[in-house]
């Protein structure tokens, strides 16, 4: 216990009893089995520096018992799985080697309720209890797990690790239900295990208002990772991190081109260096919300363009899914409508239009239509 306060040469530094009291509580709380091995040296040091008061030790032990009871209710109970007083007594003895009288359980429950933790008591021949105070409902935990599982950005190992943590947000019985309903879809996942730390570094740079330097990767024909930009780092003033579709992107000012670009986070080879240079301020002409919406699927090219699309009426739901409810549309006839969308005219955009097999056609501008025709000819020649 005294190790954190210094070596043998500094152990004469006075220790407040309250400090040792709470540190001792934390140590016990972190060791459920409550098994400690203390050498004679720390014991003699404690004897020489403080007087242990038996009453305060008992008080600390009672405080820990309440915490242990809370942990049992958190792990093992919910509205469908209450546990009885006898079960709680048995669990306290089996898990923590603590014997409790049946009249003690209601007192500890009252303490938890007084602290704002809602423990529900079910009155029957033998009282039963469950913890009703949970940060997330079961459907919410399921949504979070599904989001992690379906994300390409999060690697397979990190996905499993994160799902395991999410499982602890509910009771063990509910976690077992969630585990039973988990399906491995074989979905392609990122192989970049550093994704978490890359996001953390970029977010830190944004908060600090600093530039970042990073290496960006691509694949060659042999499916080998290669560095873009001739192996030279990109220098970026980061403005925002955005999750779009399956991936994370960072938006910022690319200083080599002096223009705003987007980069996929999972293609950044390692956590970027945060430079000791202030980031360039966000250009006054740049509205990050609008820019994010305009960058079609985050494959940016040059400045976004308003494109006119002639569509069959059955495609309205897909336009709304892609561009939002406020997409500009007008009815042409009983079977068709026109939409005007602001996009970056990238190959991704043309591929999306082509996928509707003639039910969606580009009307203009003329240079966009010509580029679309050129790409179609190149695909068949």
Buried (B, 14 or more C-beta within 10 A) or exposed (E): BBEEBEEEEEBEEEBEEEEBBEBBBEEBBEEEEBEEEEEEEEEEBBEEBBEEEEEBEEEBEEBBBBBBBBBBBBBBBBBEEBBBBEBBBEBBEEBBEBEBEEEBBEEBBEBBBEEEBEBBBEEEEEBBBBBEBBEEEBEBBBEBBBEBBEBBBBBBEBBBBBBEEBBEBBBBEBBEEBEEEEEEEEEEBBEBEBBBEBBEBBBBBBEEEBBBBBBBBEEEEEEEEEEBEEEEBBBBBBBBBBBBEBBBBBBBBBBEEEEBBBBBBBBBBEBBBBBEBEBBEBEEEEEEEEBBBBBBBBBBBEEBBEBBBBBBBEBBEBBBEBBEEEBEBEEEEEEBBBBBBBBBBBEBBBEBBBEBEEBBBBBBBEEBBEBBEEEEEEEEE
